[in-house]
Amino acid sequence: MISKVAALAAVVAVAHAQSACTLTAETHPSMTWSTCAEGGTCTSQEGSVVIDSNWRWLHTTDGSVNCYSGNEWDAALCTSNADCATACCLDGADYEGTYGATTSGDALTLKFVTEGEYSRNIGSRLYLLESESKYQGFTLLGNEFTFDVDVSNLDCGLNGALYFSSMDLDGGVSKFPSNTAGPKYGTGYCDSQCPRDVKFIDGEANVEGWDASSNDANAGIGNLGACCAEMDIWEANKISTAYTPHPCTNDVYHSCIGDACGGTYSTDRYGGDCDPDGCDFNSYRQGDLTFYGPDASFTVDSTKPMTVVTQFLTGSDGVLRDIKRFYVQDGKALANSESLIAGVSGNSVTEDYCVAQKAAFGDNTSFMDKGGLATMSAALAKPMVLVMSLWDDHAANMLWLDSTYPTDSTNLGAARGSCATTSGVPADVEAEQPGGSVIYSNIKFGPIGSTFDSTGVEDPGSTPTTTGSSTPTATSTSISEAYGFAYGTTGGGSAAAAAPKDIAELKSWLADSTPRVILIDKTFEFIGTEGTATDSGCEQCAVSAGGQDYLGTLSCSGDGKTAISSISYDTAGTTPLEVASDKTILGVGSAGVLSGKGLTLPATTKNVIIQNIHITNINPQHVWGGDALTLQGNDGVWIDHNKFSLIGRQFIVSHYGASRFTVSNNEFDGVTTTSATCNGNHYFQASNNLFSNMQGHAFDIYDSTTALLEGNVFESVDSPMASYTGPIYNVPDSSSASACSSTLGRACEVNTVTGSGDWPSLTNTAALTTLNGYTSKMYVVTPLPASSVKSKVTGNAGVGHI
């Protein structure tokens, strides 16, 4: 959320304190909700709600003198953070009379403006309680959360927001023992903006450095901020709605100081460890102007109550891969709208969607920089606190939700709703919509599919497809269709998937002439199965000193190598498994491993998919001890989402004639106790690779190789390119990117090199001319910007992500 500032005026002052007083009794309004089991059986739970401490009356512990009035602290009582905490206490709340918050059964109603006996209250923020000493926790990962909402009384500039915060369930009492108020009085708030308007943080007042707001008579900003991960389930009025994950590299409650907090309240918005922007799905912003809105012509009619379902789906590795949205209205279940923005496909929040959206809109990449869905997954795997609120926006007039923002922008993604760019000014909203309100009700929580009836719902899903003559993009984490030079490869096609029971059956299935989908659901251990052999060779430095020896004589010429008469090695590694045509080799979850033996595709083999397997431990101490994957002039090979580690010679080698293949989303783990060198002859486009901490070379491009290198990231690589003969275009800067774009007819991405060796400026346009001849065949992929590559690779490459 961009800002969550609302306050009490007049006598009832706003603050966040460590202790409580009892001039006003604190009685929590009861609110029921339900837990559901697989099959849809739901059980009612007795709960209650509590208003955030920032809204409460803060006064002296020994009387009733305000410690905070308007948007200023009492300078005599609050000379320092610690002194203020000692002098002041929170008091109880009159929920209906002062704050306009009421419950009835499973429903909570929040009024925007409440005229109390002594005050005029604006907005509110409440939490669901398990008990007076503990917030109710929800572990969202792998589950779904459902609620009913009525926003028919919220117009432009208002936000009825229901979301989750990684607050401490005890409100910070155990971390800061001087805080004796705890959840009973709504302490311990935090979110991804690292808000600095919170009056008490870490058990002390936030008075030091306090700067009263110039446009909010009830708020200000202190030195301290309160940070944690945030999952915005629902931010909406009747014009627009959005749901948005906000990861933090440190997802639990923690404080920050000054502009290092980042977020709305700091001059450096991206200076903190939380992502203030998030990755939002707003149907209007994604180009569907008819999906959500205030009459019956919209798919979802915001003038009527609706059920909102949010699912947090995981991959086989247990990590968050998709946040899906459904609606139920008038008894009909509805899938979320599809994104209609060119290059941004899907109807849910996935890593691919986020990367593509940021690129299409030109938005900051903070979401990916903070780890994207993988980092968000860690927060969702722990209990989070449910927040229900209603607020107006003194920072940006809510234009980021329901209007065009920035207001003068005509860029893609700037239009977020149909409200005027002059709308949302808090003074106007408070004067024109004092009767605004939102109702949250019928909360349900349980396993996927347990909280609503999805019968009849049509969900087109979020899997990108390639149609017509459009150029495929490199944004997908798991797609059913090969792309790049492997475009058109189908492998075993529609053959029934089956898992071989043993090594013998695996060998037989791989080599036969039958189209197959072969599931690798366990570790096939080849080491020792074919015995050992000995050969002569040489070494440059002893294996005991961290070197590799060389089998045979091919690599033993030249100075500095010592002959060895007898080297023992495992025979299995030097005799790879043969793979025939029309095969899909697919790992199950993270279980598919080939240990001690690689794969080879003879020259006659074509149409092969190798996906989601780990090939490892092939004579790692011996050069020429075996390759993980050997291609020999094959037509149509897709190598996707695999991991390669502890390989004696080369991870992937393509030789004996050109091969048409795509290597995508793979992890090449070079960590080993012995050194290795990888080389190969390729005719290729290399895009969106992350090379990090390499004491050697990355690319080694031989004669007669045509190459386009773009959107790659090099971090601390001694030699980004070892040799480079042949026509090569490497997109070193913006001007070369422009020339590349002119030839290929699509955006070309600059490579980034930091802390690394020389990156030669190779701009041989013959490479572009050659590759341009393949764009119509769907072989040349449109890459991601280099700024998105690191989070994409670290969060998606390798096994267990499909």
Residue pairs with C-beta under 8 A, 6 or more apart in sequence:
1 159
1 161
1 163
1 191
1 192
1 193
1 230
1 232
1 235
2 193
2 264
2 276
2 393
2 395
2 396
2 400
3 193
3 195
3 264
3 391
3 393
3 394
3 395
3 396
4 125
4 161
4 191
4 193
4 195
4 389
4 391
5 197
5 213
5 216
5 218
5 219
5 391
5 393
5 394
5 395
6 55
6 121
6 122
6 123
6 124
6 125
6 218
6 389
6 390
6 391
6 392
7 14
7 54
7 55
7 71
7 121
7 122
7 123
7 216
7 217
7 218
7 219
8 14
8 55
8 57
8 98
8 119
8 120
8 121
8 122
8 218
9 70
9 119
9 120
9 121
9 122
9 217
9 218
10 118
10 119
10 120
11 57
11 66
11 118
11 119
12 57
12 98
12 116
12 118
12 119
12 121
13 57
13 58
13 59
13 66
13 67
13 68
13 69
13 70
14 54
14 55
14 56
14 58
14 68
14 199
14 218
14 219
15 53
15 54
15 56
15 57
15 58
15 67
15 68
15 88
15 90
15 199
15 200
15 205
16 52
16 53
16 54
16 56
16 58
16 90
16 187
16 189
16 198
16 199
16 200
16 201
16 206
17 53
17 56
17 58
17 67
17 85
17 88
17 89
17 90
17 181
17 185
17 187
17 199
17 200
17 205
18 85
18 176
18 178
18 179
18 180
18 181
18 187
18 200
18 203
18 204
19 61
19 85
19 88
19 89
19 90
19 178
19 179
19 180
19 181
20 26
20 89
20 90
20 91
20 92
20 180
20 181
20 184
20 185
21 59
21 61
21 89
21 90
21 91
22 91
22 92
23 57
23 59
23 64
23 91
23 92
24 57
24 91
24 92
24 93
24 94
25 92
26 91
26 92
26 93
26 184
26 185
27 92
27 95
28 48
28 49
28 50
28 129
28 132
28 184
29 48
29 49
29 95
29 101
29 102
29 103
29 108
30 46
30 47
30 48
30 103
31 47
31 48
31 49
31 103
31 105
31 106
31 107
31 108
31 128
32 44
32 45
32 46
32 47
32 105
32 106
33 44
33 45
33 47
33 106
33 128
33 443
33 444
33 445
34 42
34 43
34 44
34 45
34 106
34 442
34 443
34 444
34 445
35 42
35 43
35 45
35 444
35 445
35 446
36 42
36 43
36 444
36 445
36 446
36 447
36 450
36 451
37 43
37 446
37 447
37 450
38 446
38 447
38 449
38 450
39 450
40 449
40 450
40 451
40 453
42 444
42 446
42 450
42 451
47 128
47 129
47 130
47 136
48 128
48 129
49 101
49 103
49 108
49 126
49 127
49 128
49 129
49 388
50 126
50 127
50 129
50 183
50 184
50 185
50 186
51 93
51 95
51 99
51 101
51 124
51 125
51 126
51 186
52 124
52 125
52 126
52 127
52 186
52 189
53 90
53 181
53 185
53 186
53 187
53 189
53 199
53 200
54 125
54 186
54 189
54 197
54 198
54 199
55 93
55 99
55 121
55 124
55 125
55 186
56 90
56 91
56 92
56 93
56 185
56 186
57 66
57 90
57 91
58 66
58 67
58 68
58 88
58 89
58 90
58 91
58 199
59 65
59 66
59 67
59 88
59 89
59 91
60 67
60 77
60 87
60 88
60 89
61 86
61 87
61 88
61 89
65 74
65 77
66 74
67 73
67 74
67 77
67 78
67 84
67 87
67 88
68 74
68 78
68 88
68 199
70 212
70 217
70 218
71 212
71 213
71 216
71 217
71 218
71 219
71 220
72 210
72 212
72 220
73 84
73 205
73 207
73 210
77 83
77 84
77 87
77 88
78 84
78 87
78 88
78 205
78 207
80 205
80 207
80 208
81 204
81 205
81 206
81 207
81 208
81 224
82 204
82 205
84 204
84 205
84 207
85 178
85 200
85 203
85 204
85 205
88 205
89 181
90 181
90 185
90 187
92 185
93 99
94 116
95 101
95 102
96 102
97 114
97 116
97 117
98 114
98 116
98 119
98 121
99 114
99 121
99 124
100 110
100 111
100 112
100 113
100 114
100 121
100 124
100 437
101 108
101 109
101 110
101 111
101 124
101 126
102 108
102 109
103 109
105 441
106 441
106 442
106 443
107 439
107 440
107 441
107 442
108 126
108 388
108 439
108 440
108 441
109 437
109 438
109 439
110 123
110 124
110 126
110 160
110 388
110 389
110 390
110 437
110 438
110 439
110 440
111 390
111 435
111 436
111 437
112 122
112 123
112 158
112 390
112 392
112 430
112 433
112 434
112 435
112 436
112 437
113 120
113 121
113 122
113 430
113 433
113 434
113 435
113 436
114 120
114 121
122 218
122 392
122 430
123 389
123 390
123 391
123 392
124 389
124 390
125 189
125 387
125 388
125 389
125 391
126 186
126 387
126 388
126 389
127 135
127 136
127 167
127 183
127 186
127 385
127 386
127 387
127 388
128 135
128 136
128 385
128 386
128 388
128 443
129 135
129 136
129 183
130 136
130 137
130 169
131 183
132 183
132 184
133 170
133 173
133 182
133 183
133 184
134 169
134 170
134 183
135 167
135 169
135 170
135 171
135 183
135 385
135 386
136 385
136 386
137 169
137 383
137 384
137 385
138 145
138 164
138 383
138 384
138 385
138 386
138 445
139 380
139 381
139 382
139 383
139 384
140 164
140 231
140 312
140 380
140 384
141 312
141 314
141 318
141 320
141 377
141 380
141 381
142 312
142 313
142 314
142 318
142 447
142 448
143 311
143 312
143 445
143 446
143 447
143 448
144 309
144 310
144 311
144 312
144 445
144 446
144 447
144 448
144 449
144 450
144 451
144 452
145 233
145 309
145 310
145 312
145 443
145 444
145 445
145 451
146 307
146 308
146 309
146 310
146 442
146 443
146 444
146 445
146 451
146 452
147 162
147 233
147 234
147 307
147 308
147 440
147 441
147 442
147 443
147 444
148 305
148 306
148 307
148 308
148 439
148 440
148 441
148 442
149 160
149 162
149 234
149 236
149 305
149 306
149 308
149 438
149 439
149 440
149 441
150 304
150 305
150 306
150 438
150 439
150 441
151 160
151 236
151 237
151 238
151 241
151 302
151 438
152 238
152 294
152 302
152 303
152 304
152 305
153 238
153 435
153 436
153 437
153 438
154 160
154 236
154 237
154 238
154 390
154 433
154 436
154 437
154 438
155 237
155 238
155 239
155 433
155 436
156 237
156 239
156 398
156 402
156 403
156 417
156 419
156 420
156 423
156 424
156 429
157 237
157 392
157 393
157 397
157 398
157 402
157 419
157 423
157 424
157 425
157 426
157 428
157 429
157 433
158 237
158 390
158 391
158 392
158 398
158 429
158 433
158 436
159 235
159 236
159 237
159 389
159 390
159 391
159 392
159 393
159 398
159 401
160 234
160 235
160 236
160 237
160 389
160 390
160 438
160 440
161 232
161 234
161 235
161 236
161 387
161 388
161 389
161 390
161 391
162 233
162 234
162 386
162 387
162 388
162 389
162 440
163 191
163 230
163 231
163 232
163 233
163 234
163 235
163 387
163 389
164 230
164 231
164 233
164 384
164 385
164 386
164 387
165 189
165 190
165 191
165 228
165 229
165 230
165 384
165 385
165 387
166 190
166 228
166 229
166 230
166 248
166 251
166 252
166 253
166 379
166 382
166 384
166 385
167 188
167 189
167 190
167 228
167 253
167 384
167 385
168 174
168 175
168 188
168 252
168 253
169 183
169 383
169 385
170 182
170 183
170 188
171 179
171 181
171 182
171 183
171 185
171 186
171 187
171 188
172 179
172 182
172 187
172 188
172 202
172 203
172 253
173 179
173 180
173 182
173 187
175 202
175 203
175 253
176 202
176 203
177 203
178 203
179 187
179 188
179 203
181 187
182 188
187 200
188 253
189 195
189 198
189 226
190 198
190 226
190 227
190 228
190 253
190 254
191 226
191 227
191 228
191 230
191 246
192 227
192 228
192 229
192 230
192 246
192 247
192 248
192 263
192 274
192 275
192 276
192 278
193 263
193 264
193 265
193 274
193 276
194 225
194 226
194 227
194 256
194 261
194 262
194 263
194 265
194 266
194 272
194 274
194 276
195 225
195 226
195 263
195 264
195 265
196 206
196 221
196 222
196 223
196 224
196 225
196 261
196 265
196 266
197 219
197 220
197 221
197 222
197 265
198 206
198 222
198 224
198 225
198 226
199 205
199 206
199 222
200 206
201 222
201 224
201 225
201 226
201 255
202 224
202 255
206 222
206 223
206 224
207 222
208 222
208 223
208 224
209 222
209 223
209 258
210 220
210 221
210 222
210 223
211 220
211 221
211 222
212 219
212 220
213 219
213 220
213 221
213 394
215 394
215 426
216 394
216 426
219 394
221 265
223 257
223 258
224 255
224 256
224 257
225 255
225 256
225 257
225 261
225 263
225 265
225 266
225 272
226 253
226 254
226 255
226 256
227 248
227 250
227 253
227 254
227 255
227 256
227 261
227 272
227 273
227 274
228 248
228 251
228 252
228 253
228 254
228 274
228 379
229 246
229 247
229 248
229 251
229 252
229 274
229 375
229 376
229 379
229 384
230 245
230 246
230 274
230 278
231 244
231 245
231 246
231 376
231 379
231 380
231 384
232 242
232 243
232 244
232 245
232 246
232 278
232 280
233 243
233 308
233 310
234 241
234 243
234 308
235 241
235 242
235 243
235 244
235 401
236 242
236 302
236 401
237 302
237 398
237 401
237 402
238 293
238 294
238 302
238 303
239 293
239 294
239 302
239 402
239 417
239 418
239 419
240 282
240 284
240 292
240 401
240 402
240 416
240 417
240 418
240 419
241 282
241 283
241 292
241 302
242 280
242 281
242 282
242 285
242 401
242 416
243 280
243 281
243 310
243 323
243 325
243 349
244 278
244 279
244 280
244 281
244 349
245 278
245 279
245 323
245 349
245 367
245 373
245 376
246 274
246 275
246 276
246 277
246 278
246 376
247 274
247 275
247 367
247 370
247 371
247 372
247 373
247 375
247 376
247 379
248 273
248 274
248 275
248 370
248 375
248 379
249 273
249 274
249 370
249 371
249 375
250 273
251 375
251 378
251 379
251 382
252 382
256 262
256 272
256 273
258 266
259 266
259 267
259 268
259 271
260 266
260 268
260 271
260 272
261 271
261 272
262 268
262 269
262 270
262 271
262 272
262 273
262 274
262 276
263 269
263 272
263 274
263 276
264 276
264 395
264 396
266 272
269 276
269 364
270 276
270 364
270 366
270 369
273 370
274 370
275 366
275 367
275 369
275 370
276 366
277 363
277 364
277 366
277 367
278 367
279 349
279 353
279 354
279 357
279 358
279 367
279 372
281 325
281 336
281 339
281 347
281 348
281 349
281 353
282 401
282 416
282 417
283 291
283 292
283 336
283 337
284 291
284 292
284 415
284 416
284 417
284 418
285 413
285 415
285 416
285 417
286 337
286 338
286 339
286 340
286 341
286 344
286 357
287 339
287 340
287 341
288 337
288 338
288 339
288 340
289 418
290 297
290 298
290 299
291 298
291 299
291 300
291 337
292 298
292 299
292 300
292 302
292 337
293 300
293 301
293 302
293 418
294 301
294 302
294 303
295 301
295 303
299 334
299 337
300 306
300 327
300 329
300 334
301 329
304 329
304 330
305 329
305 439
306 327
306 328
306 329
307 327
307 328
307 329
307 442
307 452
308 325
308 326
308 327
309 325
309 326
309 327
309 328
309 451
309 452
310 323
310 324
310 325
311 322
311 323
311 324
311 325
311 326
311 448
312 320
312 323
312 380
313 320
313 321
313 322
313 323
313 324
313 448
314 320
314 321
314 377
315 321
315 800
315 801
315 802
316 588
316 589
316 590
316 800
316 802
317 589
317 590
317 800
317 801
319 373
319 374
319 377
319 800
319 801
320 373
320 374
320 376
320 377
320 380
321 350
321 351
321 373
321 477
321 801
322 348
322 349
322 350
322 462
323 348
323 349
323 350
323 373
324 336
324 347
324 348
324 459
324 462
325 336
325 347
325 348
326 333
326 334
326 335
326 336
326 452
326 454
326 457
326 459
327 333
327 334
327 336
328 334
328 452
328 453
332 456
333 452
333 453
333 454
333 455
333 456
333 457
334 457
335 347
335 457
335 458
335 459
335 460
336 347
336 348
337 347
338 345
338 346
338 347
338 460
339 345
339 346
339 347
339 353
339 357
341 357
341 360
341 412
341 413
342 360
343 356
343 359
343 360
343 473
343 475
343 782
344 353
344 356
344 357
344 360
345 353
345 356
345 462
345 464
345 465
346 352
346 353
346 461
346 462
346 463
346 464
347 459
347 460
347 461
347 462
348 461
348 462
349 373
350 373
350 462
350 477
351 372
351 373
351 374
351 477
351 791
351 792
351 795
351 796
352 462
352 464
352 475
352 476
352 477
353 462
354 367
354 368
354 372
354 373
355 368
355 372
355 475
355 784
355 788
355 791
355 792
356 473
356 475
356 784
357 363
357 413
358 364
358 365
358 367
358 368
358 788
359 784
359 785
359 788
360 412
360 413
361 411
361 412
361 413
362 411
362 412
362 413
363 413
365 785
365 787
365 788
365 791
368 787
368 788
368 790
368 791
368 792
369 790
369 791
371 791
371 794
371 795
372 791
372 795
373 795
374 794
374 795
386 443
388 440
390 436
390 437
390 438
392 398
392 424
392 426
392 429
392 430
393 424
393 426
394 426
396 405
396 424
397 403
397 423
397 424
397 425
397 426
398 419
398 423
398 424
399 405
399 407
399 416
399 419
399 421
399 423
399 424
400 416
401 416
401 417
402 416
402 417
402 418
402 419
402 423
402 424
403 416
403 417
403 418
403 419
403 420
403 421
403 423
403 424
404 414
404 415
404 416
404 421
405 414
405 416
405 421
406 414
407 421
429 436
444 450
444 451
444 452
445 451
463 476
463 478
463 479
463 480
464 473
464 475
464 476
464 479
465 479
465 480
465 481
466 472
466 481
466 483
466 487
466 778
469 776
471 746
471 775
471 778
471 780
471 781
471 782
472 483
472 484
472 487
472 778
472 781
472 782
473 781
473 782
473 783
473 784
474 483
474 484
474 664
474 687
474 688
474 781
474 782
474 783
474 784
475 784
476 483
477 665
477 796
477 801
477 802
478 641
478 801
478 802
481 487
482 488
482 489
482 490
482 609
482 636
482 638
482 640
482 662
483 662
483 664
483 778
483 781
484 662
484 664
484 685
484 779
484 780
484 781
485 660
485 661
485 662
485 684
485 685
485 774
485 779
486 636
486 637
486 638
486 660
486 661
486 662
487 662
487 777
487 778
487 779
488 636
488 778
489 607
489 608
489 609
489 636
489 637
489 638
489 662
490 607
490 609
491 517
491 582
491 583
491 584
491 585
491 607
491 608
491 609
491 638
492 515
492 516
492 517
492 518
492 582
492 583
492 584
492 609
493 515
493 517
493 582
493 584
495 514
495 515
495 516
495 517
495 584
496 517
497 517
497 518
497 519
497 586
498 516
498 517
498 518
498 519
499 518
499 519
499 520
499 521
499 522
499 588
500 506
500 508
500 509
500 518
503 524
503 526
503 529
506 518
506 524
506 577
507 577
509 516
509 518
510 518
510 577
510 578
510 579
510 580
510 583
510 585
510 599
511 577
511 578
511 579
511 580
512 580
513 580
513 581
514 582
515 582
515 583
516 582
516 583
516 584
517 584
517 586
518 583
518 584
518 585
518 586
519 586
519 587
519 588
519 592
520 585
520 586
520 587
520 588
520 591
520 592
520 593
520 594
520 613
521 587
521 588
521 589
521 591
521 592
522 591
522 592
522 593
523 591
523 593
523 595
524 593
524 594
524 595
524 597
525 595
525 596
526 572
526 573
526 594
526 595
526 596
526 597
527 570
527 572
527 573
527 595
527 596
527 617
528 570
528 572
528 596
529 572
529 596
530 570
530 571
530 572
530 575
531 571
532 568
532 569
532 570
532 571
533 568
533 569
533 571
533 574
534 566
534 567
534 568
534 569
535 551
535 552
535 566
535 567
535 569
536 552
536 553
536 563
536 564
536 565
536 566
536 567
537 549
537 550
537 551
537 552
537 553
537 556
537 563
537 564
537 567
537 622
537 624
538 549
538 550
538 553
538 555
538 556
538 561
538 562
538 563
538 564
539 547
539 548
539 549
539 550
539 561
539 562
539 564
540 547
540 550
540 560
540 561
540 562
541 547
543 549
543 621
543 674
546 673
546 674
546 675
547 674
547 675
548 620
548 621
548 622
548 623
548 648
548 674
548 675
548 676
549 564
549 567
549 621
549 622
549 623
550 556
550 561
550 622
550 623
550 624
551 567
551 569
551 622
551 623
551 624
551 625
552 624
554 624
555 561
555 623
555 624
556 563
567 622
569 619
569 622
569 625
570 596
570 619
570 625
572 596
572 597
573 596
573 597
573 598
573 618
573 619
573 625
573 626
573 648
574 619
574 624
574 625
574 626
575 597
576 597
576 598
576 599
576 600
576 626
576 627
576 630
577 594
577 597
577 598
577 599
577 600
578 599
578 600
578 601
578 602
579 585
579 599
579 600
579 601
579 605
579 608
579 610
580 602
580 605
581 604
581 605
581 606
581 607
581 608
582 606
582 607
582 608
583 607
583 608
583 609
584 608
584 609
584 611
585 599
585 608
585 609
585 610
585 611
585 613
586 592
586 609
586 611
586 612
586 613
587 593
587 611
587 612
587 613
587 614
587 642
587 799
588 612
589 800
590 614
590 799
590 800
592 612
592 613
592 614
592 799
593 613
593 614
593 615
593 616
594 613
594 614
594 615
594 616
595 616
595 617
596 617
596 618
597 618
597 626
598 615
598 618
598 626
598 627
598 628
598 629
598 630
598 647
599 610
599 615
599 628
599 629
599 630
600 627
600 629
600 630
600 632
601 608
601 630
601 631
601 632
601 634
601 637
602 632
603 632
603 633
603 634
603 656
603 657
605 632
605 634
606 634
606 635
606 636
606 637
607 635
607 636
608 634
608 636
608 637
608 638
609 637
609 638
609 640
610 629
610 637
610 638
610 639
610 640
610 642
611 638
611 639
611 640
611 641
611 642
611 802
612 640
612 641
612 642
612 799
612 800
612 801
612 802
613 642
613 643
613 799
614 642
614 643
614 644
614 645
614 798
614 799
615 628
615 629
615 642
615 643
615 644
615 645
615 647
616 643
616 644
616 645
616 646
616 647
617 645
617 646
618 625
618 626
618 627
618 628
618 646
618 647
618 648
618 649
619 625
619 626
619 648
620 646
620 647
620 648
620 672
620 673
620 674
620 676
621 648
621 673
621 674
622 648
623 648
623 649
623 676
623 677
624 648
624 649
625 648
625 649
626 647
626 648
626 649
627 647
627 649
627 650
627 651
627 652
627 653
628 644
628 647
628 650
628 651
628 652
629 639
629 644
629 651
629 652
629 653
630 652
630 653
630 655
631 637
631 652
631 653
631 654
631 655
631 659
631 661
632 655
632 656
632 657
632 659
633 656
633 657
633 658
633 659
634 659
634 660
634 661
635 659
635 660
636 660
636 661
637 659
637 660
637 661
637 662
638 661
638 662
638 664
639 652
639 661
639 662
639 663
639 664
639 666
640 662
640 663
640 664
640 665
640 666
641 664
641 665
641 666
641 797
641 798
641 799
641 801
641 802
642 666
642 667
642 798
642 799
643 666
643 667
643 668
643 669
643 798
643 799
644 651
644 652
644 666
644 667
644 668
644 669
645 668
645 669
645 671
645 672
646 669
646 672
647 676
648 676
649 676
650 678
650 679
650 680
651 668
651 678
652 663
652 680
653 680
654 661
654 680
654 681
654 682
655 680
655 681
658 683
660 779
662 781
665 796
665 797
665 798
665 801
666 797
666 798
667 797
667 798
667 799
670 676
670 694
675 696
677 696
677 697
678 700
679 700
679 702
679 722
680 700
680 702
681 702
681 704
681 705
682 701
682 705
682 707
683 705
683 706
683 707
684 705
684 707
685 707
685 708
685 709
685 710
685 771
685 780
685 781
686 699
686 707
686 708
686 709
686 710
686 712
687 708
687 709
687 710
687 711
687 712
687 749
687 781
687 783
687 784
688 711
688 712
688 749
688 783
688 784
688 786
688 789
688 792
688 793
689 698
689 712
689 713
689 789
689 793
690 712
690 713
690 715
690 789
690 790
690 793
690 794
691 698
691 712
691 713
691 714
691 715
691 717
691 720
692 713
692 714
692 715
692 716
692 717
693 715
693 716
693 717
694 716
694 717
694 718
695 718
696 718
696 719
697 717
697 718
697 719
697 720
697 721
697 722
698 714
698 717
698 719
698 720
698 721
698 722
699 707
699 709
699 720
699 721
699 722
699 724
700 721
700 722
700 723
701 707
701 721
701 723
701 724
701 725
701 726
701 728
702 723
702 725
702 726
703 725
703 726
704 726
705 725
705 726
705 728
706 726
706 727
706 728
706 766
706 767
706 770
706 771
707 726
707 727
707 728
707 729
707 730
707 767
708 728
708 729
708 730
708 731
708 740
708 767
708 768
708 771
708 780
709 728
709 729
709 730
709 731
709 751
710 730
710 731
710 737
710 740
710 748
710 749
710 750
710 751
710 783
711 731
711 749
711 750
711 751
711 783
711 784
711 785
711 786
711 789
712 751
712 752
712 786
712 789
713 751
713 752
713 786
713 789
713 790
714 720
714 751
714 752
714 753
714 754
714 756
714 759
715 754
715 755
715 756
715 790
716 754
716 755
716 756
717 753
717 756
717 757
718 756
718 757
719 757
719 758
720 753
720 756
720 757
720 758
720 759
721 730
721 759
721 760
724 760
724 762
727 764
727 766
727 767
727 770
728 762
728 764
728 767
729 736
729 740
729 762
729 763
729 764
729 765
729 767
729 768
730 736
730 751
730 759
730 760
730 761
730 762
730 763
731 737
731 740
731 748
731 749
731 750
731 751
732 750
732 751
732 759
732 760
732 761
732 762
732 763
733 750
733 761
734 750
736 748
736 750
736 761
736 763
737 747
737 748
737 749
737 750
738 748
739 763
739 765
739 768
740 748
740 768
741 747
741 748
743 765
743 768
743 769
743 772
744 768
744 771
744 772
744 775
744 780
745 772
745 775
746 775
746 782
747 782
748 783
749 783
749 784
749 785
749 786
750 786
751 759
751 786
752 786
752 787
753 759
771 780
772 780
774 780
784 792
